[in-house]
Amino acid sequence: MISSEMPELLGMCDRIYVMNEGQFVGQYTAADASQEKIMRSIVRNERIVKNGEQ
């Protein structure tokens, strides 16, 4: 599911990945996700490095 609607994401997803400018900048489980955490990920815009990527 791709959406910019926070209530929809928080209500329907069990895992949320946050993208900004084509990069993953956050990932949360449903239990850990909040609108504040998601917005903080977007504002920081720090790329998540996965599986040996640089």
C-alpha distances in whole Angstrom, upper triangle without the diagonal:
4,6,10,11,12,13,10,8,11,12,9,8,11,10,9,10,12,13,16,18,16,17,15,17,16,14,14,14,14,18,18,16,17,17,20,19,16,18,21,19,18,22,23,21,22,21,20,22,21,23,26,25,27
4,7,9,11,13,10,8,12,13,11,10,13,12,10,10,10,10,13,15,13,14,13,15,14,14,15,16,15,19,19,16,17,16,18,18,14,16,19,17,15,19,21,18,20,19,19,21,21,23,26,24,25
4,5,8,10,8,7,10,12,11,11,14,13,10,11,10,11,13,15,15,16,15,15,15,15,15,16,15,19,18,15,15,13,16,16,13,14,17,16,14,17,20,18,20,20,20,23,23,26,28,26,27
4,6,9,8,8,11,13,13,13,16,15,11,12,10,10,11,14,14,15,15,15,14,15,15,17,16,19,18,14,14,11,14,14,11,11,15,14,12,15,17,16,19,19,19,23,23,27,29,27,27
4,6,5,6,9,10,11,12,15,15,12,13,12,14,15,17,18,19,17,17,16,16,16,17,15,18,17,14,12,10,13,14,12,12,16,16,14,17,19,19,21,22,22,25,26,29,32,29,30
4,5,5,6,8,10,11,13,13,10,12,11,13,15,18,19,19,17,16,14,14,13,14,12,14,14,10,9,7,10,11,9,10,13,13,13,15,18,18,20,21,21,24,25,28,30,29,29
4,6,5,6,8,10,13,14,12,15,14,17,19,22,22,22,20,19,17,16,15,15,12,14,14,11,10,8,12,13,12,13,16,17,16,19,21,21,24,24,24,27,27,30,33,32,33
4,6,5,6,8,12,13,11,14,14,16,18,21,21,22,19,19,17,16,15,15,12,15,16,12,12,11,15,16,13,15,18,18,18,20,23,22,24,24,24,27,27,29,32,31,32
4,5,5,6,9,9,7,10,11,13,16,19,19,19,16,16,14,13,11,11,9,12,13,10,10,10,13,13,11,13,16,15,15,18,20,19,21,21,20,23,23,26,29,27,29
4,6,6,8,9,8,11,12,15,18,21,21,20,18,17,14,13,10,10,7,9,10,7,7,8,12,12,10,13,15,15,16,19,20,20,22,22,21,24,24,26,29,28,30
4,6,9,11,11,14,16,19,21,24,24,24,21,21,18,16,13,12,8,11,13,10,11,11,15,15,14,16,19,19,20,22,24,24,25,25,24,27,26,29,32,31,33
4,7,9,10,13,15,18,21,24,23,23,20,20,18,15,13,12,9,12,14,12,13,14,17,17,15,18,21,20,20,23,25,24,25,25,23,26,25,27,31,30,32
4,5,7,10,12,15,19,22,20,20,17,17,14,12,10,8,6,10,12,10,12,13,16,15,13,17,19,17,18,22,23,22,22,22,20,22,21,24,27,26,28
4,7,10,13,17,20,23,22,20,17,17,14,11,9,6,5,8,10,9,12,14,17,15,14,18,19,18,19,23,23,22,22,21,19,21,20,22,25,25,27
4,7,10,13,17,20,18,17,13,14,11,7,6,4,5,9,9,8,12,13,16,13,12,16,17,15,16,20,20,19,19,18,15,18,16,19,22,21,24
4,6,10,13,17,15,14,11,11,8,6,5,6,7,10,10,7,10,11,13,11,9,12,14,12,13,16,17,16,16,15,13,16,16,18,21,20,22
4,7,10,13,12,10,7,8,6,4,7,9,11,14,12,10,12,13,14,11,9,12,13,10,11,15,15,13,13,12,10,13,13,16,19,17,19
4,7,10,10,8,6,6,5,6,8,11,13,15,13,11,12,11,12,10,7,9,10,7,7,11,11,10,11,10,10,13,14,17,20,18,18
4,7,6,5,4,6,7,9,12,15,16,19,17,14,15,14,15,13,10,11,12,9,7,11,11,9,10,9,10,13,14,17,19,16,17
4,5,5,7,6,9,12,15,18,20,22,20,17,17,15,15,14,11,11,11,9,6,9,10,7,9,9,11,14,16,20,20,17,17
4,6,9,9,12,15,18,22,23,26,23,21,21,19,19,18,15,14,15,12,9,11,12,8,11,10,13,15,17,20,21,17,17
4,7,9,12,14,18,21,22,25,23,20,21,20,21,19,16,16,17,13,11,14,14,10,12,10,12,13,15,18,18,15,15
4,6,9,12,15,18,21,23,21,19,20,19,19,17,14,15,15,11,10,13,12,8,9,6,8,10,11,15,15,12,12
4,6,8,12,15,17,19,17,15,17,16,17,14,12,13,13,9,9,12,12,9,8,6,6,8,10,13,15,12,13
4,7,11,14,16,18,15,14,15,14,14,11,9,10,10,6,7,9,8,6,5,5,5,9,11,15,16,14,14
4,7,10,13,14,12,10,12,12,12,9,7,10,9,6,8,11,10,9,8,8,7,10,12,15,17,16,16
4,7,10,12,9,8,11,12,13,10,8,12,12,9,11,14,13,12,12,11,9,11,11,15,17,16,18
4,6,8,6,5,9,11,12,9,8,12,12,10,13,16,15,15,15,14,12,15,15,17,20,20,21
4,5,5,6,10,13,14,11,11,15,16,14,16,19,19,19,18,18,15,18,17,19,22,22,24
4,5,5,8,11,13,12,11,15,16,15,17,20,21,21,21,21,18,21,20,23,26,26,27
4,6,9,12,14,12,13,16,17,17,19,21,22,22,22,22,20,22,22,24,27,27,29
4,7,10,11,9,10,14,14,13,16,18,18,19,19,19,17,20,20,22,25,25,26
4,7,8,7,7,10,11,11,13,16,16,17,17,18,16,19,20,23,25,25,26
4,5,5,6,9,10,11,13,14,16,17,18,19,18,22,22,26,28,27,28
4,6,5,6,9,10,11,12,14,15,17,19,19,22,23,27,29,28,28
4,5,5,6,9,10,11,12,14,16,18,18,22,23,27,29,27,27
4,5,5,6,9,10,11,12,13,15,15,18,20,23,25,24,24
4,5,5,6,9,10,11,12,14,14,17,19,22,24,23,23
4,5,5,6,9,10,12,14,15,19,21,25,26,24,24
4,5,5,6,8,10,13,14,17,20,23,25,23,22
4,6,5,6,7,9,10,14,16,20,21,19,19
4,6,5,8,10,12,15,18,22,23,20,20
4,5,9,11,14,17,20,24,24,22,21
4,6,9,11,15,18,21,22,19,18
4,6,9,12,15,19,19,17,15
4,6,9,13,16,16,14,13
4,6,9,13,13,11,10
4,6,10,11,9,9
4,7,7,6,6
4,6,6,8
4,6,9
4,7
4
